[in-house]
Amino acid sequence: MNSNFLTFMTSRIVPWLIFLGTVFGLNAAAPKKQTSQVSMRDGIHLATDVYGAESGVRKPVLLLRTPYDKNRSEATALRQVAAGYVAVIQDARGAFASEGHYIQSQQR
């Protein structure tokens, strides 16, 4: 890219975009992520992230259990929270931060 173009963008356009986002609330704070290890009945702990939970506020909950690393699903969770849900994303047994042994296509 042309260095003059990059200079123009960073010195003139980007500050205006930040300002407009602030004025119109486009940079609203992302919901807090609460991370914990949830114990299963056999004692195995599953790594779990909870997005959008508020004390004293009742909301429907969507649970996603994934073998593909719960951290890769943050964008999905944020869309669900924006739609009014509490999003719970969990690493499958034996996958990434969860304990146990992962068996493909079978959860115990």
C-alpha positions in Angstrom: 0.0 0.0 0.0 1.0 3.6 -0.5 2.6 5.1 2.6 0.7 8.4 2.0 -2.6 6.5 2.1 -1.7 4.8 5.4 -0.6 8.0 6.9 -3.8 9.7 5.9 -5.9 6.8 7.2 -4.2 6.7 10.6 -4.0 10.4 11.2 -7.4 11.5 9.9 -9.9 8.7 9.4 -9.2 6.4 12.3 -9.6 9.0 15.0 -13.0 10.1 13.5 -14.2 6.5 13.4 -13.2 6.1 17.1 -15.0 9.3 17.9 -18.2 8.3 16.1 -18.2 4.9 17.7 -17.9 6.5 21.1 -20.7 9.0 20.4 -23.1 6.4 19.0 -22.2 3.6 21.5 -20.7 1.4 18.9 -17.9 0.4 21.1 -20.1 -0.8 24.0 -18.2 -2.9 26.4 -18.2 -6.6 25.6 -20.0 -8.8 28.1 -17.8 -10.3 30.9 -16.6 -13.8 30.4 -16.6 -16.0 33.4 -14.4 -19.1 33.1 -14.7 -22.1 35.4 -14.2 -25.9 35.6 -17.6 -27.6 35.9 -17.6 -31.0 37.6 -19.4 -33.9 36.0 -20.9 -36.7 38.0 -17.9 -38.9 37.4 -15.5 -36.2 38.8 -14.2 -35.0 35.4 -14.0 -31.2 35.0 -15.0 -29.5 31.8 -13.6 -26.1 31.0 -16.6 -23.7 30.6 -17.0 -20.0 29.6 -20.2 -18.2 30.5 -21.0 -14.9 28.7 -23.8 -12.4 29.5 -24.9 -13.7 32.9 -26.2 -10.9 35.1 -27.0 -11.3 38.8 -30.7 -11.2 39.4 -31.6 -11.2 35.7 -33.4 -14.2 34.1 -32.4 -15.0 30.5 -32.6 -18.1 28.3 -29.4 -20.1 28.1 -27.7 -21.6 25.0 -25.1 -24.3 25.6 -22.4 -25.2 23.1 -20.1 -28.1 23.9 -17.3 -28.2 21.3 -14.2 -30.4 20.6 -12.7 -27.4 18.7 -11.5 -25.1 21.6 -14.1 -23.0 23.3 -12.0 -19.9 22.8 -12.6 -20.0 19.0 -16.4 -19.6 19.6 -16.2 -16.2 21.4 -17.7 -14.4 18.4 -20.6 -16.8 18.4 -21.1 -16.2 22.1 -21.1 -12.5 21.7 -23.8 -12.6 19.0 -25.9 -14.8 21.2 -25.5 -12.3 24.1 -26.5 -9.4 21.8 -29.6 -11.4 21.0 -30.6 -11.6 24.7 -29.2 -15.0 25.7 -26.7 -16.2 28.2 -24.1 -18.2 26.2 -22.3 -21.1 27.8 -19.4 -22.6 25.8 -17.7 -25.8 27.0 -14.7 -27.8 25.8 -15.8 -31.4 25.2 -14.4 -34.1 27.5 -10.7 -34.6 26.8 -10.5 -31.6 24.5 -8.3 -28.6 25.1 -8.8 -27.3 28.7 -11.2 -30.1 29.8 -10.1 -33.2 31.6 -10.8 -36.8 30.5 -10.2 -38.6 27.3 -11.8 -37.5 24.0 -13.5 -40.2 22.0 -14.6 -38.9 18.6 -18.4 -38.9 18.0 -19.1 -40.3 21.5 -19.5 -38.4 24.8 -19.9 -40.3 28.1 
